[in-house]
């Protein structure tokens, strides 16, 4: 059985940081591929530790956009 979750990868200065939105699991890697593989392993370990009952599943739709806000005075 497989489950689908939403993953986001953000480029930091030295790492790619991967985050599974529904579970709050985070991992990283020096490349996108490494970050993806590390996140998959981290999610699998999370599911082994906490089980698979009552897990949220992705809605299948995600929207990302640049958000610009005013800061300071």
C-alpha positions in Angstrom: 0.0 0.0 0.0 1.2 3.5 -0.8 0.2 6.9 0.6 0.7 10.3 -1.1 1.9 13.3 0.7 3.0 16.8 -0.3 6.7 17.6 -0.3 8.4 21.0 -0.7 12.1 21.5 -1.3 13.7 24.9 -0.6 17.2 25.8 -1.6 19.2 27.1 1.4 22.8 28.5 1.0 24.5 25.1 1.4 21.6 22.6 1.4 18.3 21.7 -0.1 15.7 21.3 2.7 12.8 19.0 2.1 9.6 19.1 4.1 6.6 16.8 4.1 3.8 19.2 4.8 1.2 16.8 6.2 3.5 15.0 8.7 5.9 17.9 9.5 8.9 15.7 8.7 12.0 17.5 7.5 15.3 16.4 5.9 18.0 17.8 3.8 20.7 17.0 1.2 23.4 18.6 -0.8 21.4 18.0 -4.0 17.7 17.9 -4.8 17.9 14.2 -5.4 19.7 13.6 -2.1 17.1 15.8 -0.3 14.2 13.8 -1.9 15.8 10.4 -1.0 16.5 11.6 2.6 13.0 12.8 3.0 11.5 9.6 1.7 13.6 7.7 4.2 12.7 10.0 7.0 8.9 9.7 6.2 9.3 5.9 6.1 11.0 5.9 9.6 8.2 8.3 10.9 5.5 5.9 9.7 7.3 2.9 11.2 7.6 4.7 14.5 4.1 6.2 14.7 2.0 3.9 12.6 -0.2 4.6 9.6 -3.6 5.0 11.2 -5.4 8.3 11.0 -2.7 9.8 8.7 -3.6 12.9 6.7 -3.3 12.4 3.0 -2.6 15.1 0.4 -5.6 16.7 -1.3 -3.7 16.4 -4.5 -3.6 20.1 -5.1 -0.9 22.5 -3.9 -0.4 26.2 -4.8 2.9 28.0 -4.3 3.5 31.6 -5.1 5.9 34.4 -4.2 4.4 36.4 -1.4 5.7 40.0 -1.0 4.9 41.9 2.2 5.9 45.2 3.6 8.2 45.1 6.7 9.5 47.7 9.0 8.5 51.3 9.1 
